[in-house]
Amino acid sequence: MITDWHVKRDSFDQGLAPELVRELWHGDPASLRWIGQDYNIVFRFEAGGRGFYLRICHTCLHPLPQARQVMRFLRFLAAENVPVGEPIASVNDEYIELLDGGYFAAAQKEAPGQPMQDFMLDRRVYESWGKSLGKLHAASRRYQPDPAIPYEFPAVQQFWRNIAPTVAGASADIQRVYAELNEYMAGLPLRDYGLIHGDYRPGNVIWDGKTARAIDFDEPNYHWYIADVCRALLELWHQPADERRKFRQAFMRGYLSEHQIDECWVSQLPYFAQHRALLMHAWDVQEGGSWGEVVKWVVERVEW
């Protein structure tokens, strides 16, 4: 499906990027390299011998109040020494630079290392990985969004309601799971609940051999903290149950060393995994995909 964002993304004049990095971040235009474009148009550049990333978006995808509220959260985390991709100000001392045509740009320091997805089966990284997420959540508990910015972070309940019309056109199995999870989530206490990364998948985490650093803060939302843990582990779904348990135990050792939540939430991971899987598939359908064959991780609740 071609959305307004796809049209705007593909209409952006990438020939403007070298001048942007030179004028606004004193970067070397010759170092500029296109990385990709999905929810953001991303370039890598160098300045002063260091690597940085330029991210360009449009207000039809992320309105400016949303971008500013997210940036404020990210800057807070960086100031609290949470391992994240640290944003940098432009020469105008702005963290979000407005461009012509409704586009805007931001830059951040390059996180050294490789995407965590390259280390998914290396259990030795999981304790440190969990520790990094624990630091993020511990800082998040102390964070207060700026009430002067006219954007409120959404709650997961809003996302869940929004997919109801899409689920109505799905198979009976999908509709059954949605109904079961709707009842289950409605009964959960709002304990160990707060502002989370929202897409803490391995591809959004960089591992440098010692530290796991979160990047791509596009959709922070209010959710149970265990949901970020769940997203980190979700792609291990196909591993044998005893392997999933060992990975989870290592991750939680690190996590609980930095952020205390009730350990009862670990027993709820099967529900949260199913919940996230169904959300992701519904979002795919809303963006023009199809349900296709019902994947097992949506309809089957497995132990973690």
C-alpha positions in Angstrom: 0.0 0.0 0.0 1.4 3.4 -1.0 0.8 5.8 2.0 1.4 9.5 2.2 4.7 8.8 4.0 5.9 6.6 1.1 5.1 9.4 -1.4 6.9 12.0 0.8 9.8 9.7 1.4 10.4 9.0 -2.2 9.9 12.7 -3.1 12.7 13.9 -0.9 15.7 15.3 -2.8 18.6 13.3 -1.5 20.9 15.7 -3.3 20.3 18.1 -0.4 21.8 15.8 2.2 25.5 16.7 1.7 24.8 20.4 2.2 22.7 19.6 5.3 25.5 17.7 7.1 28.1 20.3 6.1 26.0 23.4 7.2 24.2 22.0 10.2 26.5 19.5 11.7 29.9 20.5 10.2 30.1 17.0 8.7 32.2 16.0 5.7 29.9 15.8 2.6 32.3 13.4 0.9 31.8 10.9 3.8 28.0 10.8 3.3 26.6 7.3 2.6 22.9 6.4 2.2 21.9 3.6 4.7 18.2 3.0 3.9 14.7 4.4 4.1 11.8 2.9 5.9 10.3 5.0 8.7 13.2 7.4 8.3 15.6 8.3 5.5 19.0 7.5 7.0 22.5 8.5 6.0 25.8 8.0 7.7 28.4 10.8 7.7 31.6 11.7 9.5 32.7 14.8 11.4 35.9 15.3 13.2 36.9 11.7 12.6 33.7 10.3 14.2 30.7 8.6 12.7 27.2 10.0 12.9 23.7 9.2 11.5 21.4 11.7 9.8 17.8 10.8 10.0 15.2 12.6 7.9 11.4 12.3 8.4 8.2 14.1 7.4 5.4 15.5 9.5 2.9 13.2 7.7 4.5 10.3 9.5 5.6 11.9 12.8 4.1 15.3 13.6 6.6 17.8 15.0 5.2 17.7 18.6 5.6 13.9 18.6 9.2 14.2 17.3 10.0 16.8 19.9 8.5 14.8 22.8 10.4 11.6 21.7 13.6 13.6 21.3 13.2 15.0 24.8 12.9 11.4 26.2 15.9 10.3 24.3 18.0 13.2 25.5 17.0 12.4 29.0 18.1 8.8 28.7 21.4 9.8 27.2 22.0 12.3 30.1 21.2 9.5 32.6 24.0 7.3 31.0 21.5 4.9 29.6 23.1 3.1 26.6 21.3 4.7 23.7 22.1 6.3 20.4 23.0 9.7 21.7 21.4 12.7 19.8 23.6 15.7 18.9 22.7 19.3 18.5 23.2 21.2 15.2 25.3 24.3 14.9 22.0 26.2 15.7 21.8 24.2 19.0 18.7 22.5 17.7 18.1 18.7 18.1 15.4 18.8 15.4 16.1 20.9 12.3 13.1 21.9 10.2 13.5 21.6 6.5 11.4 22.8 3.5 8.3 20.9 2.5 7.4 19.5 6.0 10.6 17.5 6.4 12.8 17.6 9.5 16.2 16.2 10.3 18.1 15.0 13.4 21.5 13.5 14.0 23.0 11.1 16.5 26.3 9.6 17.3 27.1 6.3 15.7 26.8 3.4 18.1 29.9 1.2 17.7 29.3 -2.5 17.1 26.9 -4.7 15.2 23.1 -5.3 15.4 22.2 -7.6 18.2 20.4 -9.9 15.7 23.9 -11.1 14.7 24.4 -12.4 18.2 20.9 -13.9 18.8 22.2 -17.4 19.6 25.2 -16.3 21.7 23.8 -16.7 25.2 26.9 -15.0 26.7 25.6 -11.6 25.6 22.1 -11.9 27.2 23.0 -10.8 30.8 24.6 -7.6 29.6 21.7 -7.1 27.1 19.2 -7.4 30.0 21.3 -5.0 32.1 21.0 -2.3 29.4 17.3 -2.6 29.2 17.0 -2.6 33.0 18.9 0.7 33.0 16.5 2.2 30.4 13.4 1.2 32.4 14.9 2.4 35.7 15.5 5.8 34.1 12.1 5.8 32.5 10.4 5.5 35.9 12.0 8.9 36.7 11.0 10.6 33.5 8.2 13.1 33.1 7.1 14.2 29.6 7.0 17.9 28.9 3.3 19.0 29.3 4.1 22.1 27.2 4.6 19.9 24.1 1.1 19.0 22.6 1.8 15.3 22.3 1.1 12.5 24.7 2.8 9.2 24.4 0.2 6.6 23.5 -0.7 3.6 25.6 -0.6 0.0 24.3 -4.3 -0.2 24.9 -4.8 2.4 22.2 -2.8 0.3 19.7 -4.8 -2.8 20.7 -8.2 -1.1 20.1 -7.0 0.3 16.7 -6.4 -3.2 15.3 -9.9 -4.5 16.2 -11.4 -3.7 12.7 -8.5 -5.4 11.0 -8.8 -8.5 13.2 -12.5 -8.6 12.3 -11.5 -9.6 8.8 -9.1 -12.3 9.9 -9.5 -16.0 10.4 -11.6 -17.5 13.3 -8.3 -18.5 15.0 -7.0 -14.9 15.0 -10.3 -13.5 16.2 -10.3 -16.1 19.0 -6.8 -15.2 20.1 -7.6 -11.4 20.0 -10.7 -12.0 22.2 -8.7 -14.1 24.7 -5.9 -11.6 24.9 -8.3 -8.6 25.1 -9.9 -10.1 28.2 -6.5 -11.1 29.6 -4.9 -7.6 29.2 -7.9 -5.8 30.6 -7.5 -7.8 33.8 -3.8 -6.9 34.4 -2.9 -4.5 37.2 -1.2 -1.2 36.2 1.9 -2.2 38.2 5.3 -2.3 36.7 3.9 -0.2 33.9 5.5 2.8 32.3 7.1 4.4 29.3 9.1 1.8 27.2 11.2 1.8 24.1 8.3 0.1 22.2 10.3 -1.8 19.6 13.2 -3.3 21.5 13.9 -5.9 18.8 17.4 -7.2 18.2 17.7 -5.1 15.0 17.3 -2.0 17.1 20.0 -2.8 19.5 23.8 -2.5 18.8 26.3 -4.8 20.6 29.9 -3.7 20.9 31.2 -6.7 22.9 30.4 -5.2 26.3 27.2 -3.1 26.0 23.9 -3.3 24.3 22.9 0.1 23.0 19.3 0.9 22.0 18.6 2.9 18.8 15.5 3.9 16.8 13.3 5.5 19.3 10.4 6.0 17.0 7.4 4.8 19.0 7.9 5.0 22.8 4.6 4.1 24.5 3.1 3.2 27.9 3.1 -0.5 28.4 4.1 -3.1 31.0 7.9 -3.1 31.3 7.9 -6.8 30.6 6.7 -6.0 27.0 10.2 -4.7 26.1 11.7 -7.9 27.6 9.3 -9.9 25.5 10.2 -8.0 22.3 13.9 -8.6 22.9 13.3 -12.4 23.2 10.5 -12.8 20.8 12.6 -14.0 17.8 13.8 -16.9 19.8 10.3 -18.3 19.6 11.3 -21.2 17.3 14.1 -22.4 19.7 13.4 -25.4 21.9 11.7 -24.6 25.2 14.8 -25.4 27.3 16.9 -23.0 25.2 14.4 -20.2 25.4 14.4 -20.6 29.2 18.2 -20.4 29.4 18.3 -17.2 27.2 15.4 -15.7 29.3 17.1 -16.5 32.6 20.4 -14.9 31.5 18.5 -11.8 30.2 16.5 -11.4 33.4 19.6 -11.7 35.7 21.0 -8.7 34.0 17.7 -6.8 33.9 16.8 -7.3 37.5 20.2 -6.2 38.6 19.3 -2.7 37.3 15.5 -2.5 37.5 13.2 -4.3 40.0 9.9 -5.6 38.8 7.8 -8.4 40.3 9.2 -11.7 39.0 5.6 -12.9 38.5 5.8 -11.1 35.1 8.1 -13.7 33.8 5.3 -16.2 33.9 3.2 -13.9 31.8 5.7 -13.8 28.9 3.7 -16.4 26.8 0.7 -13.9 26.8 2.9 -10.9 26.0 4.6 -12.7 23.2 1.3 -13.7 21.6 0.0 -10.1 22.1 3.0 -8.6 20.3 3.0 -11.1 17.5 -0.7 -10.3 16.8 -0.1 -6.6 16.9 2.8 -6.9 14.4 0.8 -9.0 12.0 -2.2 -6.7 12.2 0.0 -3.7 11.5 1.4 -5.5 8.4 -2.2 -6.0 7.2 -3.0 -2.3 7.8 -0.1 -1.3 5.7 -1.3 -3.3 2.7 -0.1 -6.8 3.6 -2.3 -9.9 4.1 -2.9 -12.3 6.9 -1.7 -15.2 4.7 -1.0 -18.4 6.5 -1.6 -18.0 10.2 1.8 -18.2 11.8 2.2 -20.4 14.8 3.6 -17.7 17.1 0.3 -15.8 16.9 -2.1 -18.7 17.6 0.1 -20.9 19.8 1.0 -19.8 23.4 4.4 -21.2 24.2 6.4 -21.2 27.5 9.3 -19.0 28.1 
